[in-house]
């Protein structure tokens, strides 16, 4: 269990918050390290923590002080029977009771936190194995009640205490294919707390067993169908507003309240009445142009208002954020990153022909390495095969053919031009 300082004064390293201190190291009944199943509840005083582990134990730890705790203040192993993991735990408003839940069990169990710390009742021979990972039999002095009929198919299924700590509210889960089934919210009334005189550890355990006290098996006093085809997951009962908020697997959040018992919260928006329209408003609405805001009434509150700035033509491109710039720097096409130099091997570049020299290209294209017979042939003979029977130079010297390059010489052309010049001057 680690503690973090979120006040802004905690130590930072490489831009990340460093763990302030380690509070405890959870272990199972054999003394081996065990895992916490993402559930932890804080005591109202802030000095204690209750955790549920993967081995099926509930452990109370002290979170006040600078030393790392090696032993819990109190623990109960095999809380829901066997090694079923405890997926949710929480303290009551006064810190005297603990509620637990497992995704492999259809029950919610209520424990006495004070007696769990003292170990009252665990010394009796009948219930000794319940604290050591037995079949889940726990003394009624610690296991106060078991709420039945609460199937949980998800680790996120929780429950909540009422502000006075006398009622528990929990939701049920439904299968994915059961679209016609309802996710339900059930309420259970807990037994009253008994005030007993202070006795020793052994006397209290023997007396409670001899009196024949049994753990209360509770049935729901109220059941509400709240979500069709969806499971009820997180449940929270606000201690001051006295309102219940719960989330379902279909992505909705609902709030339950009572106008007489609840205060503020969801009552404020629900108390607002719909504004009544008068004759003048109806007249102005009838003469308003189509698409204007005055046409919106209570029945057409979801109508769209089209303004010029909402058109794609007038939208401004979003400014580049830090994450966008970092993503663009890693893109070689946007940053025009050059290919890395050849550091060895034939192909080291990122492109199709990057890092391949001309010699390497010829060797690969001619398959010189695999074709061993080319070394035993004469290259001149191979070249003469292409020039056999062909001559590109001898054609210029074939026969004694006189070719007239020009009909007159330069001198003869000059003589012909001289009389013409004289006649012009005369």
VOPAGU-2260 file (C-alpha; in pm, 1 decimal, decimal comma):
REM VOPAGU-2260
SITE   aa  ch    i         X         Y         Z
SITE  UNK   A    0       0,0       0,0       0,0
SITE  UNK   A    1     157,5     329,7    -111,0
SITE  UNK   A    2      71,3     685,5     -12,3
SITE  UNK   A    3      90,3     979,1    -252,5
SITE  UNK   A    4      93,1    1352,4    -181,8
SITE  UNK   A    5    -153,1    1527,5    -416,4
SITE  UNK   A    6    -135,5    1869,7    -250,6
SITE  UNK   A    7     126,8    1989,8    -499,3
SITE  UNK   A    8     409,7    1974,1    -247,2
SITE  UNK   A    9     518,4    1619,7    -328,7
SITE  UNK   A   10     851,2    1537,7    -483,9
SITE  UNK   A   11     871,5    1523,4    -861,5
SITE  UNK   A   12    1116,6    1336,4   -1081,1
SITE  UNK   A   13    1119,7    1353,9   -1462,3
SITE  UNK   A   14     785,8    1531,0   -1446,4
SITE  UNK   A   15     619,9    1252,5   -1247,8
SITE  UNK   A   16     503,8    1234,8    -888,4
SITE  UNK   A   17     711,6    1016,5    -658,2
SITE  UNK   A   18     552,9     792,9    -398,6
SITE  UNK   A   19     566,0     959,9     -58,6
SITE  UNK   A   20     594,8     642,5     149,0
SITE  UNK   A   21     500,0     277,5     166,6
SITE  UNK   A   22     238,6     205,9     432,1
SITE  UNK   A   23     207,1    -171,7     436,9
SITE  UNK   A   24     279,8    -495,5     254,1
SITE  UNK   A   25     -19,3    -728,1     240,4
SITE  UNK   A   26      31,0   -1101,3     293,9
SITE  UNK   A   27    -194,9   -1404,5     302,4
SITE  UNK   A   28    -245,2   -1644,4     592,0
SITE  UNK   A   29      76,7   -1829,7     498,6
SITE  UNK   A   30     285,8   -1513,5     513,3
SITE  UNK   A   31     324,0   -1483,0     135,9
SITE  UNK   A   32     282,9   -1160,2     -56,9
SITE  UNK   A   33     -64,5   -1117,6    -203,5
SITE  UNK   A   34    -229,1    -875,3    -442,1
SITE  UNK   A   35    -484,3    -606,0    -363,9
SITE  UNK   A   36    -784,7    -627,3    -597,1
SITE  UNK   A   37    -817,7    -253,6    -660,4
SITE  UNK   A   38   -1034,7    -193,0    -357,0
SITE  UNK   A   39    -950,1      13,7     -53,9
SITE  UNK   A   40   -1159,4     198,9     202,6
SITE  UNK   A   41   -1053,4     475,2     437,8
SITE  UNK   A   42   -1168,3     512,0     796,7
SITE  UNK   A   43   -1364,2     833,2     871,8
SITE  UNK   A   44   -1077,6     943,0    1099,0
SITE  UNK   A   45    -825,4     894,8     818,6
SITE  UNK   A   46    -593,1     683,8    1035,7
SITE  UNK   A   47    -692,7     337,4     913,5
SITE  UNK   A   48    -738,1     160,6     583,9
SITE  UNK   A   49    -927,3    -155,5     498,0
SITE  UNK   A   50    -825,0    -353,5     190,3
SITE  UNK   A   51    -955,4    -658,6       9,4
SITE  UNK   A   52    -699,9    -898,7    -133,5
SITE  UNK   A   53    -691,9   -1155,8    -411,0
SITE  UNK   A   54    -649,6   -1437,2    -159,4
SITE  UNK   A   55    -993,3   -1358,6     -12,2
SITE  UNK   A   56    -889,6   -1173,3     304,3
SITE  UNK   A   57    -999,1    -844,0     458,8
SITE  UNK   A   58    -721,4    -656,5     636,1
SITE  UNK   A   59    -719,7    -337,0     843,1
SITE  UNK   A   60    -395,7    -137,2     836,8
SITE  UNK   A   61    -269,4     165,9    1024,1
SITE  UNK   A   62    -178,1     450,2     787,5
SITE  UNK   A   63     -59,5     694,0    1058,2
SITE  UNK   A   64     310,8     707,3    1133,8
SITE  UNK   A   65     637,2     691,3     945,4
SITE  UNK   A   66     712,3     320,0     983,6
SITE  UNK   A   67     613,2      53,3     731,8
SITE  UNK   A   68     362,2    -183,4     894,0
SITE  UNK   A   69     444,4    -551,6     871,6
SITE  UNK   A   70     126,5    -677,9    1040,7
SITE  UNK   A   71    -233,2    -558,2    1004,2
SITE  UNK   A   72    -436,6    -431,5    1297,3
SITE  UNK   A   73    -694,2    -698,6    1221,7
SITE  UNK   A   74    -763,2    -950,2     946,5
SITE  UNK   A   75   -1018,5   -1208,9     840,8
SITE  UNK   A   76    -917,1   -1470,3     585,1
SITE  UNK   A   77   -1152,3   -1654,0     351,0
SITE  UNK   A   78   -1406,9   -1376,5     396,6
SITE  UNK   A   79   -1642,3   -1500,6     122,7
SITE  UNK   A   80   -1544,6   -1866,0     139,2
SITE  UNK   A   81   -1235,4   -2036,4       3,0
SITE  UNK   A   82   -1004,6   -1812,3    -195,2
SITE  UNK   A   83   -1268,1   -1593,7    -358,0
SITE  UNK   A   84   -1118,5   -1246,4    -407,2
SITE  UNK   A   85   -1268,5    -954,9    -219,0
SITE  UNK   A   86   -1340,0    -692,1    -484,9
SITE  UNK   A   87   -1493,3    -419,3    -265,4
SITE  UNK   A   88   -1463,4    -305,2      95,8
SITE  UNK   A   89   -1575,4      11,1     274,4
SITE  UNK   A   90   -1616,9     153,5     624,9
SITE  UNK   A   91   -1948,4     276,1     759,7
SITE  UNK   A   92   -1997,0     641,9     845,8
SITE  UNK   A   93   -1901,0     584,4    1210,8
SITE  UNK   A   94   -1617,6     344,0    1125,2
SITE  UNK   A   95   -1752,8      57,7    1337,6
SITE  UNK   A   96   -1865,4    -167,2    1051,8
SITE  UNK   A   97   -1714,7    -292,0     726,4
SITE  UNK   A   98   -1901,6    -407,9     418,6
SITE  UNK   A   99   -1740,0    -642,5     163,7
SITE  UNK   A  100   -1833,4    -789,6    -171,8
SITE  UNK   A  101   -1688,3   -1045,4    -415,0
SITE  UNK   A  102   -1754,2   -1091,0    -786,1
SITE  UNK   A  103   -1763,2   -1470,6    -733,2
SITE  UNK   A  104   -2022,3   -1453,9    -456,0
SITE  UNK   A  105   -2389,1   -1350,8    -464,4
SITE  UNK   A  106   -2377,8   -1192,9    -119,7
SITE  UNK   A  107   -2270,2    -876,8      57,5
SITE  UNK   A  108   -2125,4    -929,2     405,5
SITE  UNK   A  109   -2116,9    -690,4     700,5
SITE  UNK   A  110   -1835,6    -715,5     958,8
SITE  UNK   A  111   -1767,9    -566,1    1300,4
SITE  UNK   A  112   -1451,4    -360,8    1251,9
SITE  UNK   A  113   -1382,9    -308,0    1623,1
SITE  UNK   A  114   -1396,4    -678,8    1708,9
SITE  UNK   A  115   -1202,1    -766,5    1396,7
SITE  UNK   A  116    -911,4    -560,0    1526,7
SITE  UNK   A  117    -933,0    -720,9    1870,8
SITE  UNK   A  118    -973,8   -1073,0    1729,0
SITE  UNK   A  119   -1281,9   -1138,1    1942,3
SITE  UNK   A  120   -1432,4   -1479,6    1874,2
SITE  UNK   A  121   -1149,2   -1607,2    1655,3
SITE  UNK   A  122    -996,2   -1804,9    1941,4
SITE  UNK   A  123   -1293,8   -2042,6    1966,6
SITE  UNK   A  124   -1214,6   -2384,9    1824,3
SITE  UNK   A  125   -1526,6   -2388,8    1600,3
SITE  UNK   A  126   -1433,4   -2068,5    1419,2
SITE  UNK   A  127   -1053,6   -2091,4    1432,9
SITE  UNK   A  128   -1029,9   -2224,5    1075,7
SITE  UNK   A  129   -1236,9   -1933,9     944,8
SITE  UNK   A  130    -950,5   -1699,4    1020,3
SITE  UNK   A  131    -696,4   -1937,0     866,1
SITE  UNK   A  132    -846,5   -1975,9     522,0
SITE  UNK   A  133   -1094,6   -2253,9     598,1
SITE  UNK   A  134   -1447,5   -2288,9     460,8
SITE  UNK   A  135   -1543,1   -1934,0     545,0
SITE  UNK   A  136   -1708,4   -2002,9     882,4
SITE  UNK   A  137   -1671,5   -1691,8    1091,6
SITE  UNK   A  138   -1799,7   -1615,0    1441,5
SITE  UNK   A  139   -2122,6   -1415,4    1454,5
SITE  UNK   A  140   -1951,9   -1161,1    1677,7
SITE  UNK   A  141   -1748,9   -1049,7    1372,9
SITE  UNK   A  142   -1970,1   -1149,0    1078,2
SITE  UNK   A  143   -2284,0    -956,1    1164,3
SITE  UNK   A  144   -2501,2   -1010,3     856,3
SITE  UNK   A  145   -2508,5   -1160,2     507,2
SITE  UNK   A  146   -2722,0    -989,0     241,9
SITE  UNK   A  147   -2857,5   -1247,4      -5,0
SITE  UNK   A  148   -2964,2   -1224,4    -368,2
SITE  UNK   A  149   -2692,4    -994,3    -505,8
SITE  UNK   A  150   -2524,7   -1153,8    -808,4
SITE  UNK   A  151   -2212,6    -967,1    -920,7
SITE  UNK   A  152   -2058,6   -1043,2   -1259,9
SITE  UNK   A  153   -1811,6    -757,1   -1255,6
SITE  UNK   A  154   -1533,1    -643,6   -1024,0
SITE  UNK   A  155   -1675,3    -290,0   -1037,7
SITE  UNK   A  156   -1989,9    -390,2    -848,0
SITE  UNK   A  157   -2000,8    -199,7    -517,5
SITE  UNK   A  158   -2242,4    -117,4    -234,6
SITE  UNK   A  159   -2294,5     166,7      11,6
SITE  UNK   A  160   -2396,0     240,8     367,8
SITE  UNK   A  161   -2675,9     483,3     448,8
SITE  UNK   A  162   -2579,5     801,8     637,9
SITE  UNK   A  163   -2693,0     647,0     968,9
SITE  UNK   A  164   -2519,2     315,1     893,4
SITE  UNK   A  165   -2837,0     108,5     942,2
SITE  UNK   A  166   -2915,9      34,5     574,9
SITE  UNK   A  167   -2714,3    -105,5     286,3
SITE  UNK   A  168   -2783,5     -36,1     -79,2
SITE  UNK   A  169   -2639,2    -263,6    -351,4
SITE  UNK   A  170   -2705,5    -338,5    -718,4
SITE  UNK   A  171   -2739,3    -662,4    -912,5
SITE  UNK   A  172   -2586,3    -777,3   -1240,0
SITE  UNK   A  173   -2751,0    -935,7   -1544,9
SITE  UNK   A  174   -2607,6   -1147,8   -1822,9
SITE  UNK   A  175   -2521,5    -982,5   -2153,5
SITE  UNK   A  176   -2774,9   -1182,7   -2348,7
SITE  UNK   A  177   -3059,9   -1117,2   -2105,9
SITE  UNK   A  178   -3194,8    -798,8   -2262,5
SITE  UNK   A  179   -3533,4    -832,9   -2094,2
SITE  UNK   A  180   -3395,3    -861,5   -1740,5
SITE  UNK   A  181   -3357,6    -558,2   -1518,1
SITE  UNK   A  182   -3059,4    -447,5   -1317,3
SITE  UNK   A  183   -3199,7    -398,9    -968,2
SITE  UNK   A  184   -3116,9    -182,1    -670,8
SITE  UNK   A  185   -3182,0    -356,9    -338,7
SITE  UNK   A  186   -3198,5    -219,2      14,5
SITE  UNK   A  187   -3122,5    -421,0     330,3
SITE  UNK   A  188   -3196,4    -326,2     689,8
SITE  UNK   A  189   -2910,6    -418,8     923,1
SITE  UNK   A  190   -2968,2    -549,6    1277,2
SITE  UNK   A  191   -2932,3    -307,5    1563,4
SITE  UNK   A  192   -2598,1    -282,4    1735,6
SITE  UNK   A  193   -2589,4    -449,2    2076,6
SITE  UNK   A  194   -2424,2    -275,9    2367,6
SITE  UNK   A  195   -2233,9    -531,9    2569,0
SITE  UNK   A  196   -2020,4    -489,2    2878,1
SITE  UNK   A  197   -1647,8    -504,9    2833,3
SITE  UNK   A  198   -1520,6    -859,5    2875,5
SITE  UNK   A  199   -1196,6   -1035,4    2811,5
SITE  UNK   A  200   -1113,6   -1182,5    2476,6
SITE  UNK   A  201   -1180,8   -1544,5    2569,5
SITE  UNK   A  202   -1489,2   -1476,6    2782,2
SITE  UNK   A  203   -1659,4   -1274,9    2510,9
SITE  UNK   A  204   -1604,5   -1544,8    2252,1
SITE  UNK   A  205   -1730,3   -1826,0    2474,3
SITE  UNK   A  206   -2036,2   -1632,0    2588,4
SITE  UNK   A  207   -2141,9   -1533,9    2235,4
SITE  UNK   A  208   -2112,8   -1892,8    2118,9
SITE  UNK   A  209   -2301,0   -2036,9    2415,8
SITE  UNK   A  210   -2586,2   -1792,8    2374,0
SITE  UNK   A  211   -2651,3   -1941,6    2033,2
SITE  UNK   A  212   -2619,3   -1616,4    1841,4
SITE  UNK   A  213   -2615,5   -1661,1    1465,3
SITE  UNK   A  214   -2520,6   -1441,1    1174,2
SITE  UNK   A  215   -2825,8   -1263,1    1034,8
SITE  UNK   A  216   -2931,6   -1374,0     685,4
SITE  UNK   A  217   -3100,1   -1068,2     536,9
SITE  UNK   A  218   -3352,2   -1040,7     255,9
SITE  UNK   A  219   -3412,8    -710,1      75,9
SITE  UNK   A  220   -3674,0    -478,6     221,5
SITE  UNK   A  221   -3704,4    -281,6    -102,1
SITE  UNK   A  222   -3619,3    -369,1    -465,2
SITE  UNK   A  223   -3618,8    -122,5    -755,4
SITE  UNK   A  224   -3589,1    -205,4   -1126,4
SITE  UNK   A  225   -3357,9      68,6   -1249,2
SITE  UNK   A  226   -3185,1     -52,0   -1570,1
SITE  UNK   A  227   -3328,3    -281,1   -1838,4
SITE  UNK   A  228   -3071,5    -519,0   -1982,9
SITE  UNK   A  229   -2786,5    -356,1   -1787,6
SITE  UNK   A  230   -2601,8    -425,1   -1463,2
SITE  UNK   A  231   -2579,6    -186,1   -1172,0
SITE  UNK   A  232   -2210,7    -125,9   -1096,3
SITE  UNK   A  233   -2096,3     161,1    -875,9
SITE  UNK   A  234   -2327,2     276,0    -595,6
SITE  UNK   A  235   -2267,8     580,1    -373,9
SITE  UNK   A  236   -2488,1     713,1     -91,7
SITE  UNK   A  237   -2398,2    1071,4      -6,6
SITE  UNK   A  238   -2394,4    1122,2     372,5
SITE  UNK   A  239   -2496,7    1490,3     367,9
SITE  UNK   A  240   -2724,5    1516,7      65,9
SITE  UNK   A  241   -2888,5    1180,3     145,8
SITE  UNK   A  242   -2904,2    1091,4    -223,8
SITE  UNK   A  243   -2801,4     773,3    -406,1
SITE  UNK   A  244   -2604,4     787,5    -730,3
SITE  UNK   A  245   -2530,1     472,0    -926,4
SITE  UNK   A  246   -2385,7     383,9   -1263,8
SITE  UNK   A  247   -2490,9     108,4   -1499,9
SITE  UNK   A  248   -2312,8     -98,4   -1762,8
SITE  UNK   A  249   -2492,3      81,2   -2047,8
SITE  UNK   A  250   -2310,8     406,6   -1965,5
SITE  UNK   A  251   -2580,0     594,8   -1773,5
SITE  UNK   A  252   -2571,5     752,0   -1426,6
SITE  UNK   A  253   -2889,5     791,0   -1224,4
SITE  UNK   A  254   -2964,2     974,4    -900,4
SITE  UNK   A  255   -3234,0     876,5    -650,7
SITE  UNK   A  256   -3360,3    1129,7    -397,2
SITE  UNK   A  257   -3652,7    1201,8    -167,3
SITE  UNK   A  258   -3802,0    1549,8    -153,6
SITE  UNK   A  259   -3861,6    1522,0     220,1
SITE  UNK   A  260   -3539,3    1349,8     331,0
SITE  UNK   A  261   -3284,2    1475,7      77,5
SITE  UNK   A  262   -3130,3    1822,2      61,0
SITE  UNK   A  263   -2999,7    2015,9    -238,6
SITE  UNK   A  264   -2817,7    1811,9    -501,4
SITE  UNK   A  265   -3058,1    1679,0    -765,2
SITE  UNK   A  266   -3354,5    1850,3    -597,5
SITE  UNK   A  267   -3245,2    2193,9    -719,3
SITE  UNK   A  268   -3274,1    2131,7   -1097,6
SITE  UNK   A  269   -3576,9    1904,2   -1057,3
SITE  UNK   A  270   -3765,5    2174,6    -862,5
SITE  UNK   A  271   -3753,9    2417,9   -1152,0
SITE  UNK   A  272   -4084,1    2431,1   -1337,2
SITE  UNK   A  273   -4128,2    2479,7   -1709,6
SITE  UNK   A  274   -4182,8    2841,2   -1801,8
SITE  UNK   A  275   -4537,3    2903,7   -1915,7
SITE  UNK   A  276   -4573,4    3086,8   -2246,4
SITE  UNK   A  277   -4810,2    3381,1   -2279,4
SITE  UNK   A  278   -4995,9    3522,5   -2579,1
SITE  UNK   A  279   -4725,7    3772,8   -2674,5
SITE  UNK   A  280   -4459,4    3505,5   -2684,9
SITE  UNK   A  281   -4675,0    3288,0   -2905,5
SITE  UNK   A  282   -4731,7    3581,5   -3143,7
SITE  UNK   A  283   -4360,1    3659,2   -3171,1
SITE  UNK   A  284   -4278,0    3292,6   -3219,5
SITE  UNK   A  285   -4530,1    3262,4   -3502,0
SITE  UNK   A  286   -4373,8    3555,6   -3691,5
SITE  UNK   A  287   -4011,5    3454,8   -3632,3
SITE  UNK   A  288   -3813,5    3331,3   -3935,1
SITE  UNK   A  289   -3747,2    2962,5   -3975,2
SITE  UNK   A  290   -3446,3    2837,9   -3779,6
SITE  UNK   A  291   -3433,3    3123,2   -3530,2
SITE  UNK   A  292   -3397,5    3076,6   -3157,4
SITE  UNK   A  293   -3745,1    3205,4   -3084,7
SITE  UNK   A  294   -3895,5    2891,4   -3241,5
SITE  UNK   A  295   -3747,9    2674,5   -2968,6
SITE  UNK   A  296   -4005,5    2569,1   -2715,4
SITE  UNK   A  297   -4002,7    2322,5   -2431,3
SITE  UNK   A  298   -4111,9    2047,7   -2671,8
SITE  UNK   A  299   -3841,7    2130,6   -2926,7
SITE  UNK   A  300   -3551,9    2187,7   -2689,8
SITE  UNK   A  301   -3330,1    1949,7   -2888,1
SITE  UNK   A  302   -3371,0    2143,0   -3214,0
SITE  UNK   A  303   -3052,5    2263,2   -3380,9
SITE  UNK   A  304   -2968,9    2630,9   -3420,7
SITE  UNK   A  305   -2751,7    2698,3   -3727,4
SITE  UNK   A  306   -2532,2    3007,1   -3693,4
SITE  UNK   A  307   -2283,1    3129,1   -3958,2
SITE  UNK   A  308   -1977,7    3055,6   -3746,5
SITE  UNK   A  309   -2085,7    2693,2   -3707,7
SITE  UNK   A  310   -2049,9    2618,9   -4079,7
SITE  UNK   A  311   -1735,5    2434,6   -4191,6
SITE  UNK   A  312   -1640,4    2731,8   -4409,6
SITE  UNK   A  313   -1588,8    2960,6   -4110,1
SITE  UNK   A  314   -1432,9    2711,0   -3871,2
SITE  UNK   A  315   -1082,2    2784,1   -3761,2
SITE  UNK   A  316    -828,1    2509,3   -3749,5
SITE  UNK   A  317    -745,8    2407,5   -3394,0
SITE  UNK   A  318    -419,0    2531,2   -3262,7
SITE  UNK   A  319    -140,9    2280,2   -3237,2
SITE  UNK   A  320     -95,9    2157,4   -2884,5
SITE  UNK   A  321     213,9    2013,5   -2727,2
SITE  UNK   A  322     106,1    1655,9   -2793,4
SITE  UNK   A  323      26,5    1737,2   -3156,1
SITE  UNK   A  324     369,4    1890,3   -3209,9
SITE  UNK   A  325     542,8    1592,9   -3052,0
SITE  UNK   A  326     346,3    1355,7   -3272,4
SITE  UNK   A  327     434,9    1554,8   -3584,2
SITE  UNK   A  328     805,1    1553,2   -3495,2
SITE  UNK   A  329     802,5    1172,9   -3490,9
SITE  UNK   A  330     645,0    1155,0   -3838,5
SITE  UNK   A  331     929,5    1135,4   -4097,1
SITE  UNK   A  332     704,6    1255,9   -4381,4
SITE  UNK   A  333     585,6    1574,8   -4210,1
SITE  UNK   A  334     930,8    1665,5   -4078,4
SITE  UNK   A  335    1106,7    1558,6   -4405,0
SITE  UNK   A  336    1359,1    1363,8   -4206,8
SITE  UNK   A  337    1659,0    1261,8   -4425,9
SITE  UNK   A  338    1753,5     898,7   -4459,6
SITE  UNK   A  339    2017,2     779,3   -4215,2
SITE  UNK   A  340    2367,9     709,1   -4351,7
SITE  UNK   A  341    2484,9     362,1   -4442,9
SITE  UNK   A  342    2643,1     205,3   -4136,7
SITE  UNK   A  343    2696,8    -147,7   -4268,0
SITE  UNK   A  344    2501,8    -417,3   -4441,1
SITE  UNK   A  345    2338,7    -397,5   -4778,5
SITE  UNK   A  346    2010,3    -224,6   -4700,1
SITE  UNK   A  347    2011,2      22,2   -4415,3
SITE  UNK   A  348    1797,6     308,3   -4545,9
SITE  UNK   A  349    1427,4     355,6   -4482,0
SITE  UNK   A  350    1339,9     382,1   -4854,3
SITE  UNK   A  351    1316,5     111,8   -5117,2
SITE  UNK   A  352    1675,3     159,7   -5244,5
SITE  UNK   A  353    1829,1     345,4   -4954,9
SITE  UNK   A  354    2186,5     253,0   -4870,7
SITE  UNK   A  355    2244,4      21,6   -5172,2
SITE  UNK   A  356    2556,5      91,9   -5380,2
SITE  UNK   A  357    2586,0      23,0   -5756,0
SITE  UNK   A  358    2819,0    -274,2   -5706,1
SITE  UNK   A  359    2583,0    -432,9   -5457,2
SITE  UNK   A  360    2291,5    -377,5   -5693,7
SITE  UNK   A  361    2473,3    -551,0   -5983,2
SITE  UNK   A  362    2571,6    -844,3   -5763,1
SITE  UNK   A  363    2213,9    -890,7   -5643,4
SITE  UNK   A  364    2048,9    -844,4   -5984,8
SITE  UNK   A  365    2281,3   -1085,0   -6171,8
SITE  UNK   A  366    2272,0   -1339,6   -5892,2
SITE  UNK   A  367    2648,3   -1355,5   -5909,0
SITE  UNK   A  368    2689,5   -1530,6   -5574,9
SITE  UNK   A  369    2461,6   -1824,6   -5650,0
SITE  UNK   A  370    2564,4   -1872,1   -6019,6
SITE  UNK   A  371    2905,1   -2039,0   -5984,9
SITE  UNK   A  372    2950,8   -2130,0   -6359,1
SITE  UNK   A  373    3014,4   -1773,7   -6473,3
SITE  UNK   A  374    3362,8   -1784,8   -6325,4
SITE  UNK   A  375    3470,1   -2062,7   -6570,0
SITE  UNK   A  376    3367,0   -1876,9   -6888,6
SITE  UNK   A  377    3570,6   -1632,6   -7097,1
SITE  UNK   A  378    3407,8   -1289,8   -7096,2
SITE  UNK   A  379    3547,6   -1207,7   -7444,0
SITE  UNK   A  380    3381,1   -1511,5   -7599,1
SITE  UNK   A  381    3052,9   -1412,6   -7442,8
SITE  UNK   A  382    3084,1   -1063,9   -7592,7
SITE  UNK   A  383    3180,8   -1192,3   -7940,8
SITE  UNK   A  384    2853,7   -1386,6   -7954,8
SITE  UNK   A  385    2666,3   -1060,5   -7983,3
SITE  UNK   A  386    2901,6    -913,3   -8254,2
SITE  UNK   A  387    2921,7   -1227,0   -8477,1
SITE  UNK   A  388    2808,0   -1142,8   -8833,5
SITE  UNK   A  389    2763,5    -778,0   -8751,4
SITE  UNK   A  390    2993,3    -482,2   -8835,5
SITE  UNK   A  391    2906,1    -128,2   -8749,9
SITE  UNK   A  392    3232,7      29,0   -8889,8
SITE  UNK   A  393    3314,0    -164,9   -9212,9
SITE  UNK   A  394    3009,4     -30,6   -9393,3
SITE  UNK   A  395    3179,7     308,0   -9431,0
SITE  UNK   A  396    3472,5     154,6   -9630,9
SITE  UNK   A  397    3288,4     -92,8   -9856,1
SITE  UNK   A  398    3370,4     -45,6  -10238,2
SITE  UNK   A  399    3523,9     252,8  -10424,6
SITE  UNK   A  400    3230,7     481,8  -10441,8
SITE  UNK   A  401    3285,8     849,2  -10525,9
SITE  UNK   A  402    3055,9    1071,8  -10341,5
SITE  UNK   A  403    3008,6    1437,7  -10442,8
SITE  UNK   A  404    3018,4    1645,1  -10135,1
SITE  UNK   A  405    2973,2    1983,7  -10317,2
SITE  UNK   A  406    2916,3    2089,0  -10680,9
SITE  UNK   A  407    3146,7    2393,3  -10669,8
SITE  UNK   A  408    3443,3    2501,4  -10473,5
SITE  UNK   A  409    3465,2    2820,1  -10273,8
SITE  UNK   A  410    3690,2    2991,0  -10532,9
SITE  UNK   A  411    3444,3    2919,4  -10817,2
SITE  UNK   A  412    3160,3    3068,0  -10624,9
SITE  UNK   A  413    3365,8    3383,6  -10557,8
SITE  UNK   A  414    3445,8    3426,4  -10929,4
SITE  UNK   A  415    3080,5    3410,0  -11021,5
SITE  UNK   A  416    2996,6    3682,2  -10773,2
SITE  UNK   A  417    3255,8    3939,5  -10893,2
SITE  UNK   A  418    3090,7    4049,4  -11229,0
SITE  UNK   A  419    2763,7    4100,9  -11050,8
SITE  UNK   A  420    2921,9    4345,6  -10816,0
SITE  UNK   A  421    3082,7    4548,7  -11099,2
SITE  UNK   A  422    2757,1    4585,8  -11289,5
SITE  UNK   A  423    2594,6    4730,7  -10989,0
SITE  UNK   A  424    2863,8    4991,8  -10938,0
SITE  UNK   A  425    2863,2    5095,5  -11310,1
